[in-house]
Amino acid sequence: MQTLTNRAKPVDRRPMTVLEKLYLPAIAKGMGITLKHFFKKKVTIQYPEEKRPFSPVFRGLHILNRDEEGRERCTACGLCAVACPAEAITMEAAERMEGEENLYREEKYAAKYEINMLRCIFCGLCEEACPKDAIYLSETFAPANFKREGFIYGKNDLLIPDPKKEPEQYQKALGSRVKKS
């Protein structure tokens, strides 16, 4: 039968010699490879002192964005929850009351917004589906936790700091990939 790739190698069915049965050449070859790697430059990063450079397309923790006036951008349209293939996002909408114009941008807002990070596959479809640029994936790792409840992030955990009250933390939370409008 003809192979498709022409990379097939015929199998050698000869019996092993005494030297091959001792496996000394194979052990010497393995030790040679080990010694060669032993003197190469290490790729280990000393974590607290050195930070690992991330790829420009790295997707980390989710962030709920605010506008320049500190109001929440999310209008609870639910497109991010519908776009999520893992069904990790749940939300409940509420109507804005009088006097809350400085808190929410639109008449509707997300009263409850949760992301289950154990289900999230960090695909970024929620970010693409959002028409208001209210959610984006930051350059931050999801921290380790010992309980399942610790991986369910609520609205308070996801919301970016207020740009008027905490401008330094706001700029830090925006990161380098988000347009500062």
N, C-alpha and C positions, 0 to 999 in steps of 0.2 A: 504494500500500500504506500502511496506517495504522501509524504508529509507536507503540510502547508508552509512551514517556515524554514525548512531545511536546516534546523538546528539540532536535530536528533543525533545522538551519539550512540554508536553500537556498544553494547554491554560486553565487557571482557569476562568470559566465563572460565578462564584458566584457574586451576587451583593455586592457592597462595603458597609462596615460598616460605622457608623457615624464617628468614629475616622479616618478611611481611607479617608473619604470625606473631612476632615479638612486638610489633607496632612501634619499634624504635624510630624508624624514619618519620612516621606520622607524628610522634611525640616531639621529635626534634623540629619538625616543620611548625607545629603549634607553638613551641617555645620561641622559635624565631619570630613569629608574628607577634607574640606577646612582648618580646624585648624591643621590637621595632616600635610598637605603640607606647611602650614604657617611657621612651625618651622624646616623644612628641610633645608639643605644647598642649597643655590641658585645656579643655573646653568648659570646665566647671566655673560657674559664676559664684563668687562669694556674696550671697544674697543681701544681707542688710547693707553692706558697704557699696556693692555694685548693683545697679538696676539693669535688668535684661532689656535689650532693645526689642520693641515689638514691631510686628509687620504693620504697614499702613492700613491693612484690612482687618486688623484684630478687632474682635467684638467681645466686649466685656459686659459688666453690669448695666442694667437698664437705668435710665435717668428720665424722670418726668420734668420737662422743661418749663420755664417761666418766660414771660416777655420782659421787655426792658423796664416796665413799671412794676414788676414783681407779681403780676397776676398769672394764675395757672393757664397754660395754653390748652389743656385737654378739655374738649367739649363733650366727652362721653359718647362719641358717635358709635363706638364699638367696632370700628374697622380693624383695629389692631388685634382684638380678640378673635374676630372672624378670620383674619389672615394667618393667625398662629396655627401651624400644623400640629403642634403638640397640645393644643388647648391649655396652655399654661397661664393665660391671662383671663381674669374675671373682673367685672366692673359693674357698678350700679350707678345709674344716673340720678341726678336730683336737680330741682329748679333753684335758681339763684333768688334769694330773698332781697328785699329792699335794704340798702345799706351795705351790701356785699359786693358792690361794683369794683372796689379796689382789690378784691380777692380773686374773682373769676372774670375771665375775659368775655365769655358769652353767657347767654341766659341759662344754658345747661352746663353742668360740671359733673365730674366724677366724684360722687360721695364716697364710694369704695372702689379702690383700684388695687388689685393684688396680682403678683406674678409668682408662680410656683417655680423656683429655680431648679428643682429636681426634675421637672418636666421640660423646662426650656432647653432648646437645642441650639440657641444662639445663632439662628439663621438670619436674623435681621429683617424678616418679612413684616414685623410689626412697625419697624422704623419706616419702611417703604410705604406701608399702607396708610400711615397717618397723614391726613391732609393739612394739619396745623403745625407740623414739626414739633409735636408735644412730647414724643418719646424718641430716644435715641440710645444706642449702645455705646457706653463710654470705654475708656481705656483702662478700666479697673477690673481686677480679678474678683470673682465671687469668693468671699472668705469662707474658711472651713468652719464647720459647726458639728456638734454631736447629736443634735435632735432635729427631727424632720421639720418641726415648727420654725426653726431658725432659718430655713431656706424659703419660707413664704414671706416675701417682702410686701409690705403694705404701702399705702400712699405716702405716709410719713417717711418711710425708709427710702423711697424712690425720688421724692421731690427735691429738686435742686435748691440751694440756698437763695434767699431773697437778694436780688442785685442791689437794692437800696440799703438794706440793713447790713449785709455781709458781702461787699463787692469783691474782696480777695478770694473768699471761698467760692463765690459765684464764678469767677474767671477760671479758677482751678478746676471746678466741676465741669465747665464747658469743654475743657480739653483742647487739643490742637486741631481736631478734624471738624469741629462745628463752626459754622459761620457766625461771627459775632456781629449781629445786626442791630 
